[in-house]
């Protein structure tokens, strides 16, 4: 039996991309519309129990940042750096 996690819901003001599929080991990548940022798990993995790892992220408008705010810079594969706004 193969895992199938199904297509997760798009966050409000964003979207999820599962272009490689929804089976075991596939990834769901979340992005937000211009002016919003992803908070939570921006990449989730399909698990053997037919669920997506982590929690559904949301898109928050940049104007609602609470300080101090930590912004992690990545290119979806590797860590680039951290910006801290105080």
C-alpha positions, 0 to 999 in steps of 0.5 A: 500500500502506498501513501497518498497525502492528498493536496493540502489547502492553499493558505489564505493569501498564498498557495501550495505547490505539489508539482511532484505529487502527493505520495510518500516522500513528496513535498508541499511547498508554500508561498505567499502573495506579494506583501505577505510572508509564510509563517510556520512550515513552508515545506512539508513532507508526505508521511507513511501515515497519509498525512503531511508533516508539520502544520499548515502554515499561514500568510501574514501581511508584512505590516503585521510584524511583531518585533523582534522579528527573525527572518530566515533566508533560504533557497529551499535547499540550504540555509543562507542567513538570518535577519533580525529586526528589533 
